[in-house]
Amino acid sequence: MMTALPLAGVTIGVTRAKEQSRSFIKKIEAQGGIAVAVPLLAFQSPKDKQHIQNVLSHLHTYDWLVITSANGVHFFINEIEEMDKWSDLKTKQIAVVGTKTEEVLQSYGVKASLLPDQFVAESLLEKLQTNLKKESRILLVKGNLSRDVLYEGLKEDGFSVEEVTVYETVENQEVEDNLVHMLTKQKLDYLTFTSPSTVQHFINMVNKNNLTLDEQMTFVCIGPITAQAAEQWNLQPLLVAKEFTTEGMIQEMIEHKGRPKHV
């Protein structure tokens, strides 16, 4: 007799951007879940690339690169290739915020030098503070919605740090009708958020369309920063992954599904 997969019959909304959602969806389906994709975010290069080009023209002067997301890797490497700066990149020490960012970096043949113990900016800042030399020059590679924790923390400690925005996160208006349909016509067991911006864009569309949320639907956040954004809008009930990855989110849903329901 075959044992049912842990998420069999469970419907899960995936709000992360299309480019990022494929592997998450595959992992959900591998556990028997039904994934409904509504990518609330889209990513694009900044229209004005002058600052990026200026920074990359003196990339050789930095000792460390700090990259805060997998998207940051993709867009940064694209700029590196356009300006033919591979030789400069290969000489850098590189810190990344987590294993997913590390894996994307490795896919380009580049190795990360440092990862935090927990995959949030605060933990990465602590790790950097104990590994950097005071004379180190640091380039922080980020998106337009990245928090200021790393930049402000490194500046406060007296490090020479510059930041460059290599991509912009924008609301994906094309999925608005799909979101309305998902929330009004489909029965969702869980709705997942992988960043504060997914929470904000979700709330924007919910309010714009005057939608009522199903009280039986459980929200799942990838980590505490995203959870804070959800809590600000009183999105309940709310689960937070113990490991701040999509695998951690799936494990949280599996454990939640297996808990006895209290009457």
JOWO-V304777 format. One record per helix or strand of 3 or more residues. SS is the DSSP state (a for helix, b for strand). FROM is the first residue (numbers start at 1). TO is the last residue. If there is no record, write none. Layout:
[[SS | FROM | TO] [SS | FROM | TO]]
This chain:
[[b | 11 | 14] [a | 18 | 30] [b | 34 | 37] [b | 41 | 44] [a | 50 | 57] [a | 59 | 61] [b | 64 | 67] [a | 70 | 82] [a | 86 | 89] [b | 93 | 96] [a | 99 | 107] [a | 121 | 131] [b | 137 | 143] [a | 149 | 156] [b | 160 | 171] [a | 173 | 185] [b | 190 | 193] [a | 196 | 208] [b | 218 | 221] [a | 224 | 232] [b | 238 | 240] [a | 246 | 258]]
